[in-house]
Amino acid sequence: MTSYKINEVINYHAHIYFDDFITRRLARELRSNLNNNFNIKLGGWKNNPVGPHTKPMYMIVFGSNLFSNLVPWLMLNRNGLSILIHPQTNDEMLDHTEHCIWMGKALYLDTKKLN
């Protein structure tokens, strides 16, 4: 069994998924609240599948220093949206599959598109 060190985490990604008009509106509200409350980097809106993500989504990038506040905040404020949170290390496959946290319904990821 491989042991990882916390200093191997470069940062964290949270992927917020949406699909129809209602969940897109909820995702927009969540995005605005995230931007107003946390020092994060917001990724663009992906209206079509990209990489391993098989649903529309946007990504946020945040540092380890925010994890203990941002993740519980998302738990309480995700408005029913599915969210994937994972570390960014040098192993995309493990980051998106074994080293991740799902909030809400876990969605299918196309892991063939990961290294």
Backbone as CSV, one residue per row, in Angstrom:
resi,resn,N_x,N_y,N_z,CA_x,CA_y,CA_z,C_x,C_y,C_z
1,MET,0.842,-1.188,0.000,0.000,0.000,0.000,0.885,1.248,0.000
2,THR,0.613,2.141,-0.927,1.367,3.382,-1.030,0.866,4.376,0.006
3,SER,1.796,5.054,0.632,1.447,6.087,1.598,1.747,7.452,0.985
4,TYR,0.785,8.363,1.062,0.954,9.697,0.513,1.171,10.688,1.639
5,LYS,1.923,11.708,1.349,2.169,12.771,2.320,1.314,13.978,1.955
6,ILE,0.808,14.665,2.944,-0.070,15.803,2.720,0.613,16.886,1.887
7,ASN,1.942,16.983,1.962,2.633,18.011,1.177,2.671,17.678,-0.313
8,GLU,2.167,16.495,-0.702,2.049,16.155,-2.118,0.802,16.780,-2.744
9,VAL,-0.075,17.334,-1.918,-1.282,17.995,-2.420,-0.911,19.407,-2.847
10,ILE,-1.084,19.683,-4.130,-0.777,21.007,-4.683,-1.881,21.984,-4.297
11,ASN,-3.130,21.570,-4.496,-4.311,22.329,-4.105,-5.509,21.384,-4.215
12,TYR,-6.702,21.911,-4.104,-7.920,21.107,-4.202,-8.812,21.660,-5.303
13,HIS,-9.555,20.756,-5.919,-10.558,21.131,-6.911,-11.924,20.701,-6.399
14,ALA,-12.905,21.541,-6.620,-14.305,21.165,-6.389,-15.028,21.368,-7.713
15,HIS,-15.690,20.322,-8.176,-16.462,20.375,-9.416,-17.934,20.426,-9.032
16,ILE,-18.615,21.490,-9.449,-20.019,21.679,-9.136,-20.808,21.363,-10.411
17,TYR,-21.668,20.364,-10.332,-22.399,19.870,-11.497,-23.808,20.447,-11.553
18,PHE,-24.284,20.637,-12.778,-25.637,21.137,-13.021,-26.124,20.541,-14.333
19,ASP,-27.411,20.661,-14.611,-27.892,20.183,-15.900,-29.029,21.039,-16.450
20,ASP,-30.118,21.138,-15.771,-31.255,21.867,-16.333,-31.289,23.310,-15.830
21,PHE,-32.330,24.006,-16.206,-32.466,25.417,-15.847,-32.413,25.628,-14.341
22,ILE,-33.109,24.773,-13.586,-33.179,24.945,-12.132,-31.823,24.697,-11.490
23,THR,-31.173,23.589,-11.832,-29.883,23.316,-11.192,-28.804,24.288,-11.669
24,ARG,-28.934,24.796,-12.892,-27.992,25.815,-13.364,-28.140,27.091,-12.537
25,ARG,-29.386,27.478,-12.233,-29.621,28.661,-11.402,-29.029,28.458,-10.007
26,LEU,-29.237,27.266,-9.431,-28.671,26.966,-8.118,-27.145,27.002,-8.162
27,ALA,-26.573,26.476,-9.237,-25.115,26.493,-9.391,-24.599,27.925,-9.521
28,ARG,-25.344,28.779,-10.214,-24.960,30.187,-10.365,-24.983,30.891,-9.012
29,GLU,-26.034,30.645,-8.216,-26.126,31.245,-6.883,-24.993,30.757,-5.985
30,LEU,-24.702,29.463,-6.039,-23.615,28.910,-5.239,-22.280,29.528,-5.651
31,ARG,-22.073,29.664,-6.947,-20.834,30.260,-7.466,-20.649,31.684,-6.942
32,SER,-21.718,32.467,-6.971,-21.658,33.837,-6.475,-21.331,33.861,-4.983
33,ASN,-21.984,33.004,-4.208,-21.715,32.941,-2.769,-20.288,32.488,-2.484
34,LEU,-19.801,31.523,-3.234,-18.410,31.077,-3.068,-17.445,32.221,-3.340
35,ASN,-17.676,32.920,-4.440,-16.792,34.017,-4.828,-16.805,35.140,-3.804
36,ASN,-17.951,35.379,-3.180,-18.079,36.450,-2.187,-17.503,36.076,-0.822
37,ASN,-17.391,34.777,-0.532,-17.001,34.345,0.802,-15.619,33.714,0.922
38,PHE,-15.019,33.352,-0.202,-13.743,32.632,-0.144,-12.773,33.142,-1.195
39,ASN,-11.499,33.035,-0.890,-10.435,33.394,-1.821,-10.122,32.166,-2.675
40,ILE,-10.892,32.006,-3.752,-10.797,30.836,-4.616,-10.565,31.283,-6.049
41,LYS,-10.172,30.339,-6.877,-10.074,30.575,-8.313,-11.264,29.878,-8.964
42,LEU,-12.064,30.630,-9.698,-13.238,30.084,-10.370,-12.890,29.686,-11.794
43,GLY,-13.232,28.457,-12.143,-13.080,28.016,-13.515,-14.292,28.415,-14.332
44,GLY,-14.174,28.300,-15.635,-15.271,28.660,-16.524,-16.398,27.642,-16.503
45,TRP,-17.550,28.052,-16.999,-18.709,27.178,-17.129,-18.427,26.191,-18.252
46,LYS,-18.573,24.922,-17.976,-18.415,23.872,-18.981,-19.806,23.310,-19.252
47,ASN,-20.400,23.710,-20.365,-21.766,23.323,-20.687,-21.864,21.956,-21.349
48,ASN,-20.731,21.377,-21.668,-20.669,20.046,-22.258,-19.645,19.232,-21.484
49,PRO,-19.727,17.916,-21.586,-18.728,17.081,-20.899,-17.305,17.484,-21.292
50,VAL,-16.425,17.459,-20.310,-15.024,17.783,-20.541,-14.187,16.867,-19.659
51,GLY,-13.114,16.317,-20.218,-12.275,15.397,-19.465,-13.115,14.231,-18.966
52,PRO,-12.928,13.843,-17.712,-13.690,12.708,-17.189,-15.116,13.074,-16.775
53,HIS,-15.451,14.358,-16.802,-16.741,14.830,-16.305,-17.806,14.674,-17.393
54,THR,-18.849,13.936,-17.078,-19.858,13.586,-18.071,-21.106,14.463,-17.996
55,LYS,-21.074,15.474,-17.145,-22.176,16.435,-17.023,-21.600,17.844,-17.049
56,PRO,-22.406,18.828,-17.392,-21.954,20.214,-17.293,-21.525,20.533,-15.862
57,MET,-20.526,21.406,-15.748,-20.011,21.747,-14.421,-19.124,22.974,-14.520
58,TYR,-18.765,23.487,-13.384,-17.653,24.422,-13.277,-16.797,23.958,-12.122
59,MET,-15.563,24.416,-12.126,-14.603,23.987,-11.116,-14.160,25.188,-10.296
60,ILE,-13.875,24.945,-9.042,-13.191,25.940,-8.229,-11.888,25.308,-7.752
61,VAL,-10.883,26.133,-7.587,-9.577,25.707,-7.094,-9.340,26.445,-5.784
62,PHE,-8.910,25.690,-4.773,-8.651,26.324,-3.485,-7.481,25.643,-2.787
63,GLY,-6.841,26.383,-1.916,-5.682,25.894,-1.201,-6.040,25.098,0.038
64,SER,-5.067,24.382,0.533,-5.247,23.573,1.749,-5.692,24.410,2.930
65,ASN,-5.274,25.664,2.963,-5.633,26.540,4.075,-7.135,26.809,4.155
66,LEU,-7.870,26.609,3.057,-9.317,26.839,3.045,-10.135,25.574,3.273
67,PHE,-9.496,24.411,3.198,-10.237,23.147,3.216,-11.166,23.030,4.419
68,SER,-10.673,23.317,5.602,-11.469,23.090,6.818,-12.665,24.030,6.945
69,ASN,-12.674,25.136,6.226,-13.831,26.036,6.236,-14.699,25.875,4.992
70,LEU,-14.071,25.716,3.847,-14.807,25.656,2.584,-15.615,24.370,2.437
71,VAL,-15.035,23.235,2.781,-15.744,21.965,2.598,-16.993,21.885,3.490
72,PRO,-16.917,22.196,4.782,-18.154,22.206,5.579,-19.167,23.237,5.073
73,TRP,-18.698,24.376,4.593,-19.605,25.385,4.041,-20.349,24.810,2.838
74,LEU,-19.621,24.102,1.956,-20.267,23.465,0.812,-21.278,22.408,1.254
75,MET,-20.949,21.653,2.299,-21.879,20.646,2.814,-23.218,21.273,3.179
76,LEU,-23.166,22.445,3.766,-24.371,23.106,4.254,-25.070,23.966,3.200
77,ASN,-24.360,24.312,2.124,-24.891,25.289,1.167,-24.937,24.807,-0.278
78,ARG,-24.829,23.515,-0.510,-24.755,23.012,-1.896,-26.098,22.964,-2.596
79,ASN,-27.182,23.196,-1.891,-28.524,23.266,-2.482,-28.893,22.034,-3.302
80,GLY,-28.481,20.855,-2.844,-28.843,19.626,-3.531,-27.987,19.284,-4.731
81,LEU,-27.009,20.122,-5.059,-26.151,19.865,-6.210,-25.129,18.778,-5.882
82,SER,-24.734,18.027,-6.897,-23.639,17.067,-6.745,-22.325,17.812,-6.880
83,ILE,-21.402,17.501,-5.971,-20.088,18.151,-5.970,-19.026,17.086,-5.750
84,LEU,-17.993,17.135,-6.573,-16.820,16.273,-6.411,-15.686,17.137,-5.907
85,ILE,-15.071,16.737,-4.798,-13.902,17.437,-4.265,-12.743,16.457,-4.286
86,HIS,-11.619,16.905,-4.822,-10.448,16.031,-4.861,-9.168,16.845,-4.736
87,PRO,-8.116,16.197,-4.240,-6.828,16.875,-4.207,-6.241,16.900,-5.616
88,GLN,-5.346,17.816,-5.831,-4.570,17.802,-7.068,-3.158,17.386,-6.685
89,THR,-2.789,16.186,-7.124,-1.428,15.684,-6.954,-0.915,15.384,-8.359
90,ASN,-0.001,14.494,-8.473,0.492,14.109,-9.796,-0.150,12.824,-10.283
91,ASP,-1.308,12.459,-9.724,-1.992,11.242,-10.136,-3.484,11.536,-10.330
92,GLU,-3.849,11.956,-11.548,-5.237,12.320,-11.841,-6.216,11.185,-11.567
93,MET,-5.820,9.963,-11.890,-6.725,8.831,-11.707,-7.082,8.662,-10.234
94,LEU,-6.098,8.574,-9.373,-6.371,8.415,-7.947,-7.069,9.645,-7.362
95,ASP,-6.668,10.823,-7.814,-7.296,12.050,-7.305,-8.801,12.044,-7.548
96,HIS,-9.226,11.609,-8.735,-10.646,11.645,-9.110,-11.434,10.416,-8.663
97,THR,-10.740,9.362,-8.212,-11.455,8.123,-7.875,-11.283,7.715,-6.414
98,GLU,-10.083,7.493,-5.983,-9.828,6.991,-4.630,-9.651,8.083,-3.586
99,HIS,-9.126,9.227,-3.981,-8.796,10.286,-3.024,-9.817,11.414,-3.044
100,CYS,-11.041,11.119,-3.401,-12.047,12.169,-3.571,-13.156,12.070,-2.532
101,ILE,-13.951,13.127,-2.484,-15.144,13.200,-1.646,-16.302,13.597,-2.557
102,TRP,-17.394,12.875,-2.464,-18.619,13.262,-3.179,-19.607,13.852,-2.181
103,MET,-20.229,14.944,-2.569,-21.361,15.499,-1.846,-22.567,15.337,-2.749
104,GLY,-23.651,14.820,-2.196,-24.811,14.538,-3.029,-24.589,13.257,-3.801
105,LYS,-25.273,13.128,-4.913,-25.197,11.923,-5.727,-23.839,11.836,-6.430
106,ALA,-23.150,10.710,-6.264,-21.905,10.480,-6.995,-22.254,10.221,-8.451
107,LEU,-21.569,10.894,-9.348,-21.849,10.804,-10.775,-20.799,9.940,-11.477
108,TYR,-21.169,9.451,-12.640,-20.249,8.661,-13.450,-19.139,9.554,-13.981
109,LEU,-17.895,9.100,-13.847,-16.738,9.760,-14.445,-16.147,8.837,-15.502
110,ASP,-15.784,9.391,-16.630,-15.158,8.629,-17.714,-13.655,8.549,-17.433
111,THR,-13.261,7.571,-16.639,-11.868,7.479,-16.189,-10.896,7.146,-17.313
112,LYS,-11.387,6.734,-18.475,-10.494,6.496,-19.612,-9.819,7.795,-20.049
113,LYS,-10.386,8.917,-19.660,-9.837,10.220,-20.055,-8.841,10.786,-19.034
114,LEU,-8.488,9.973,-18.042,-7.496,10.377,-17.044,-6.182,9.662,-17.330
115,ASN,-5.085,10.263,-16.864,-3.777,9.611,-17.101,-3.547,8.479,-16.140
